[in-house]
C-alpha cells in the first residue's frame, strides 16, 4: 500500500468513497441521495480544500484507491467568490431547509483548531477493502506526518460514541477522550505528541 496527496483527477473517486462512508450520517435528516452528497463533497469540501486548510490523501493498493483521509491545520479560512458560487448552487439545489439541516449535521463535528493542532477531518476506507488493516496503515501515516510538522503538538478527531471498532483503533494509537468538547453523539479524542 502507498499513500500520496490526492490528485485533482481523483476528486470524483475520493468524493464517492467519502459519500459511501458517511451517507448514513446525512440520509435520515437531510434526505440526500448518495449522488447529491457526493456532489457537495466534491465541489465544496474537496474542491475548496486549500481555502479550508484541508490536505487530502489517498491510500492505494495495486494502483487502486482503497482509502482516503483528510487533515486540517490551523489556517484563516478564505471565503472566495468560487466558494460562494458553489454554496449558492448547493442551496438552490437542496433548498434552504435541507441546506440548514445539512449544515447542522456538519456542525456536530465542527472543531475550532488550535494553532498547534492537526485535526483528522475524515478517514474513509472502501467498503470492499475493510478489515484489511487499511485504517491501521492510515493512522500510522497520520502519526508520521504529524511528527514531521514541527509546530504540531496535538492530533485530534471526532468518533461516533457507538463506533467501538474505530475507537479501539484510535486508542491503540494513543488517543484519549477529551472532556473539553461535548457532543451528544460523538466523542472528541486527542493525542499529545512528544517532541
N, C-alpha and C positions, 0 to 999 in steps of 0.2 A: 504494500500500500504506500501511496505517496500523498502528501498534502501540498497544495500550492494555492497562490492567490487566485481568486475566481477571475476568469477572463470574460470580457463583455459578451462573447458569443455563448457563454454558459449560463447566462442570466435566466433564460427560459427553463432550462433543466433544473437549476437550483431553486427557482421560484416554485416549480411543480413539486419538488421534494419537500420544501417547507410547507406548502399548502397541504400536501398529504399528511405531514406530521402534525400539523396544528389545526386541521379542519374542524375537528370535534370541539375545539375551543370556541369557534365562532358560529357554527351551524345553528345551534338551538336558539340563540337570542337574535342574531342578525339575519338568519335565513339566507346566507350567501351560498351560491353554488361554489363548488371547488374551483371552477374556472374563474369566477369573479374574484375569489380570494387570491388566486394565483396572479391575476392581472394587477390587483392592488399591490401585492408583494413585489412583483416585478417592476412596476412603474414607479411607485413611491418609495418603498423601503430600499430595494436593491438599486434601483435607478438613481436614487439620490444619496447613496451610501457615503460618498465623500463629504457631502454637506452635513451629514448627520454624525460624522466621526466614526463610521462603521467600516471595519475591514472584513472582507468576505473571503472565506477559504473553502476549497473543495477537497474532498478525500476521494482518491481514485484507486481502483483495483482493476488490474488488467485493462487500463485505459478508459474505464467507465466510472462515472461519478456514482459513488455509493453513499456519500455523506457530505455534509457541509456544516459550517459553523460561522458565526459572526461575532466579532469582538469590538467593543467600543472603548475608546479612551476619551478623556475629557477634551472637548473642543467647544468653542462657541458655535452653536448651530446657526447656519446661514439659511434664511428663507430666500430662495431665488425665484425669479419670475417663472422659471421652468417648473419648480416645485409647486408654486401657486396654481399654475395652469393644470398640472396633474391632479392636485387636490380638488380643484373646481370640476374637472371632468368626472372624478370619482363621486363627488357629491351629487352631480347631475344624474349619474347613472343609478346610484343607490337610493337617492332621496335623502333629505335631511335627517329624518328619523332613524333610518337604518345606518346612516353615516355616524350619528351620535352614539348609537348602540355599539358600533364597531370601535369607535374611539374609547368608549367606556371600558370595553374589554381590554384594549391595549393599555389603558391607564392602570389596570390591576397589577401589571408587572413593570410599570414605569419607575425608573430609579434615577435620581439626580446623582450623576457621577462626581466623585471627589477627584481632585487633581492627580492623585497618586493611585488611582484605581483603574483596573481593567475589568470591564463588565462583559460577561458572556451573554450576548443577546439571544442566541439560539444555538442549539445543536440538533441536527436532523440526520437520521440515518434512513436510507431507502428501505422500505418495508421488506423486500425480499432479501435484504442483507443484514437484518437484525440478528442479534445473538451470535455475531462473528467477531466480537472484540473490537468493532469499529469505534464504539463510544469510548472504550479504553484508549485506543490509538489517538482519538481526538483530544481527550483530556491530557495525554502525555504531551501532545503538540502545544496545547494551550499553556500548560505549565512551563514548558520550554520557552515559548515565545514571551511569556510574562517575565521570566528570569532575564531575558535578553534586553528588556527595556529598563534602563537604569532608574527611571522615575517611578515605576510601578512598585507599590508596596502591598497592595491588596487585590485579589481577584474575587469577583462576586457573581452571583446568579440567583434567579428565582427557580423554584421547583414546586410542582403541584404537591400539596400535602400528602395525597394518597399515592404518589408515584414512588413506591418503595424501591423499585428497580433502579431508577435514576439516582435517588437519594443515596443508595448503597454505593454506587459508582463515585459520586461526588465525595462522600465521606472517606472512601478508600484513598482519595487524592488530597485529604487533609482539610476538606471544607467542613465548617461547623455552622450551626444555626445562629444567626444574629438576632438579637432582641430589638435592634434599632429600627427595623422596618416591620410593620404589622400588616397582615393581609388575612382575609378570611380563607382564601383558597390556596395561597402559596406561602412557602417558607423562603426566607432570604438567607442564602448561605454565603459565607466568606472564607477565604483562605489568606492568611497573612504570609507574606513572603519573607524569607530570611536573606538579607543582603548585607 
